[in-house]
Amino acid sequence: MGSQYKKLVPCIYLYKGNAVKDLSDITIIDTNPVGLAKYYSDNHGDELLVFDMSKGDAEHEEALDIIKEICQTAEIPVIGAGNIHRMEDVKKLLYAGCKKAALNYSKPGNITITEEVSKKFGKEKIAACYEEIETILANHELLEEYVDELILVNAAALRESINLWMGGAQILALLPEVSLDKLIEILSAPSICGITGFAINENAKEISAVKSLCQGNGIKVNTFEAAFQWADFKLNSDGHVPVVVQDYKTDEVLMVAYMNEEAYEMTVHTGKMTYYSRSRNELWIKGDTSGHYQYVKSLTADCDMDTILAKVSQVGNACHTGSHSCFFNEIVRKEYEEANPLKVFTSVMHVIEDRKIHPKEGSYTNYLFEKGLDKILKKLGEEATEIVIASKNPNPNEIKYEIADFLYHMMVLMAEKGVSWEEIIEELAKR
C-alpha cells in the first residue's frame, strides 16, 4: 500500500442490477447502485469496493456497464471484484474505470493469472481477496511481488491475519458491525490499511465523525486539513472572502461567490462548496436545492490572502440559468486561436460528432462515416505510417502535420465508437 492513511471503504454487492446485502444474502437494499455509490462518495468514503455477483455472460456485461457508471459517478476510486476468470476480465474492470481489480484467491485460476495480470497492468492495479490465512502463507512470495493489497473477506480470520502478517501488501478487512473501540483497535494494527463491508456501510453518514475519532486516537486518515485558518485571510469590508470557482478538469471559471468564517469551515469539513449569500444573509451549500453540488478538489489562497481559488468537481451546471458557467455575457472579443489542448480537441470533436448527426454534402468527415469502420481504420493506419515516414525527414514540420492528420482520423474513429476525449484523458491520468 502506497498510502499513509487508513481507509474507510464502503462496499456494494451488485446482483442483477441491484445492491444486495452481502455475498451470502441477496436481499435487495437498493435498486439504484449508482445512486448508492454517489451516496457513499458524498459521505467521504475513501474508496468503494464493488463485488460483481452476476451469473452468466449477459448479467456480467450488464454489471460491467453499472460498474462503469459507478466509476464515472463516484468521486472516489473503485475496486472491482468478482467474476474474474482470466486476464480479459481484469482488463474489463480496469477499462470500466476501476482503480484496482481484486482476484479471488479461493479460485486456483485466479492465483495462476496473478503474475500475468500484474505484469500486464501493473502491481498497483491488482488486489487479492482471501478467506483463510493459509492461502496467504502458501502464496506469500507471489503476493509480495505481484499484488498491491489484500482484501480479507472472512472476519473470522482477522486476528490470525494480523498476528501472522509478514509485511508487504496490507490488508483491507471486510467486517460485520463492530464497536467504535474495536474499529480503532483494528485500524491501529500496522497490517491493516482499512476497513470495508457492513461495518462501514451501516455507518456511512458518520464516516466524517469516525475519521475525527481516528485522528483523536493518533490514526492517520484522509481528511481535508486546512493549511490556513480563517484568521489568516484578509477580509473585505463586509467580513467576507471572495471565491473564484473553476472546473478542475477544464480550468473553466464557473462562478464567483463569497465565504464567511462558517462557510469556510463547513467547506473544509464537508468537502462540499458552501458559501455565504449576501442577498439572503445566510449560508448555502451549493446544490442543496438544484442537486448541482460542487465537490472540493483544492482550495488555494492568492498572494495577498484575500481571495480563494476553488477547483471543484461540478455536478450539472454551476449557473442558476442552466448554463454550465455563470460567465457567458460576452462584452468584447478579439479573435484568437484557442491554446488549451483539451479545448481544441473537444472543439474539433464536437464538429466531427455534429457531422455524424447532421451530414453535410461534400464533407470528408461524412465520407468517412458513410464508408464505415473499415475505411476509417484504413485511413488511420495510413496516417500512422505517414508519421513514421515523416520522422525520418529532418524537417520537424512534416511530423507536426502528419500527427495532426492522425489525430483527426483518430477522432473520427472515437466518434464512430462513442469514445470521448474526457474518457481518454481520464485513462491517461491513471497511468
Number of C-alpha atoms within 10 A of each C-alpha: 15 10 9 11 15 21 21 29 31 30 28 29 26 26 25 17 22 20 26 21 20 19 14 8 9 16 12 16 15 16 15 12 23 23 15 19 29 19 16 26 21 19 18 23 29 22 23 28 24 24 22 25 22 20 12 9 10 9 16 19 13 15 23 20 15 20 26 20 17 25 23 19 15 21 21 21 20 28 25 30 24 21 21 21 15 16 16 11 16 27 17 17 25 21 13 21 24 25 20 25 27 28 29 22 22 14 13 10 14 20 17 13 15 24 18 13 23 20 11 12 17 16 20 16 21 27 27 27 26 20 19 19 18 12 14 22 14 10 12 15 12 14 23 17 14 22 26 23 25 26 26 23 20 16 15 12 16 20 12 12 22 17 10 12 18 14 11 17 24 22 27 26 27 23 19 14 14 12 9 13 9 11 18 19 13 19 22 18 14 13 21 23 25 24 24 25 24 20 22 25 21 13 15 22 16 15 21 20 12 19 21 16 16 20 15 10 12 11 19 17 22 18 17 14 9 12 8 11 11 14 8 10 19 14 17 11 7 8 12 22 24 18 20 18 25 23 20 17 14 12 12 15 19 21 16 15 16 20 25 21 17 13 21 20 16 16 20 18 14 17 20 20 25 28 25 22 16 14 6 8 8 11 17 16 18 18 18 10 9 12 11 17 22 24 22 21 16 15 17 15 14 10 8 8 14 16 21 21 17 23 25 23 19 22 15 15 19 24 14 11 9 10 13 19 18 16 13 9 6 6 5 5 6 4 5 6 6 10 8 11 9 15 14 13 15 16 13 15 19 15 13 24 19 14 20 19 10 11 16 13 9 8 10 11 19 20 17 20 20 13 10 13 15 11 14 21 16 12 17 21 14 13 21 19 14 18 19 13 13 19 16 11 11 9 10 11 12 17 19 14 14 20 18 14 18 21 16 19 24 19 24 27 20 17 20 17 10 10 13 15 16 13 12 11 12 13 14 9 8 8 7
